[in-house]
């Protein structure tokens, strides 16, 4: 009987161990890949009044159309009639449209696309260089809004600025803002984050 030299035996053992370890890692990777759940997608854009939506139902051109979200937050579609779109994500709206169409179509494929995000805007009026309506950026504050509008004019009453806001229940609130204090770093809690359809008034 022939015996391997100790060095050759150690080399063969090490090679066998590496091969087994690689195979185990490969199998574990496959198992993890099979069991792993896809990452949760972000909540996404929230639809609001004045947004323009494209609702497409595959192979159903009579139902597919571009619709405007009305001021009451609803849209109208064939077979379905009125339904609420305001406050929902496109995926949530797609799911409900599909559910409602199941009574008329077999396994409908529905897509909802925001063609124009008209609801995400704010207004700024009064003594600023460029008053008007502007797109509402993420985490935009009153100071940001004044900067976008070119800043206050010379005779603006910058200590008496306020934000007009309409709540979900239809009530209106007036949020005061003192520009001079804010730019000095004082009472920064008054530099509130703007919401869609807020109006900044600079007297």
N, C-alpha and C positions, 0 to 999 in steps of 0.2 A: 504494500500500500504506500502511495506517495503522499507526503504531507507538504502543505504549502509553507514556504518560508514565512517566519513571523511577520516580516515587513509586508510581504504580498498579501498575507491574510488580513492584516490591519487595513490595507488599502482597499481590498475587496469588501470588507465589512463596512467601511466608511462610504464606499460607493453605493452599496445596497441601502444604507440608512438614508442617504440623500435622495435616492429614487423613491423610497417609500414616503419620505416627508413631502416631496414634491407632489406625489399622487394624492396624498391626504389633503394638502393645501388646495389642489385643484378641485377636489370633490367638495370641500368646504365652501369654496368660492361659488361653485354651481348651486349648492344648497342655499346659500345666502341670497344669491341672485334670484332663485326661484321663489323664496319666501319673502324677499324684501318688498315692502309696499312703496309705490311711487311717492315722491315728496308731495306734500299738500301744496296745491297752488294758492297764490295769494287771493284774497277775497275779490280783488278786481274792482273795476270801475262801477260806481253806483249811478244808475240812470236817474235823470231829473227832468223836470218840465222843460220844454223847448228842444230837447235832444232829438236828433234825427236818426231813426233806426231803420236798418234794412233787415226785414224778416224774410228768410228764404226757406221754402219747403221744397225739398228735392222732388223733381218731376211734377210739381203742382204750381205752374205759373199763375193760375187763377187766384191762388191764395197768397203767393209771394208778393211782397210789395214794400215800398218805403213809406214809413209812417212817422208822423211828428207826435211827440209826447205832448198832449194838451196841457193847459194850465191846471186842470184838475188832476193831472198825473196819470191819466188813462190813455190807451190807444184803442183803435178799432180794427178788427180783422174779420174777413169773411168766415162764415161758419161759427166763429167764436163770439163776435160782437165786442162789447167793451170789456177791457181788463186793465188792471192796475200795472203800470210799469215803473212809476216813481218809487225810488227807494230800493229797487232790486238791482242785482247784477245781471248782465246779459245772460249768464248761464242759468240763473234762477228763472228769468223770464222765458228762456228757451224751454226749460223743463216743463213749465206750466202750459205753454202753447202746445207742446207735444202731447201732454196729458189730455188736454181738451180736444185735440184733434183725433185721439184714439177712437172716439165715438163715430168718426166719419171715415177715417183712413186706417189702413193696416200698416202698423209700424212706421209712422211718418218720421222722416229725418228733417230736423229743424235747425236752422242757424240764425242767431241774432247778432248783428254787427252794429256798433255805434258809428255811424257815418260822420256825424258832426256832433261834438260834445258842446252844445250850446248852453247847457245849464250851468256849467262850471265857470262862472264869471262874477265879477263884482263891479259896482258903479262908484265913481268918485265925482263929486260935484263941488262947485264953489270956487274959492280962491286958490286954485292950483293952476299950473302952467298948461296942462293938457287934460281937462275934465272929460269924462266919457266912461264907456264900458271896456273892461279889460279881462283877458283870461285869468282865471284864478289858479295860481300856481300852488304847489304843495307847501303847506305850513307857511302861508303868506300872512303877514301881520299888517296892522294899520300903518306902521312906518314903511313897510315894503310898498304898500299901495300908494302912499304919498310920493315915494321915490319914483315909482313907475310913472306917475302922472307928472313928473318934472319938478316936484317940490312945491312948497307954498309960495304964493306971491307976496310981494313986499307988505301989503296991507292986510294980509290974512290974520284973523284972530286965532292964532295958533294954540291958545290955551283953552279954546272953547270948541274944539273939533269933537264930533261924535259920530258913532256908527248906528245906522238904522238897520234893525234886523227883524225879519218876520219868522216867528217860530212855527213849528210844525202844526200847532193848533190854530194858527192864524193870528195869534196875538203879536203885537209889535213891542219891541224894546228899544231903548235908546242907551247906548253904551258910551260914556264920556271918554275923551282922550285929550291929554295935555301934551302937546308936541314938545314944548320947551322942557318940561320935566323929563320926558322920555329920552331926548337926545343927550341929557345930562346924566342919564343912568338912574334917574329917580322914579320910583313907583312903576317899575317895568311891568308889573302885573296888569296895568291898564293897556299895554300894547297887545291887545287881544288878537288871537288868530282868526282870520276872516272865514266866513262861511259863504257858500253859493248864494248869490243875490243880495249880499250885504251892500249897503250904500254908505260910503264915507262922505260926510258933509264937512267942508272946510269953510266956515263963515267968513 
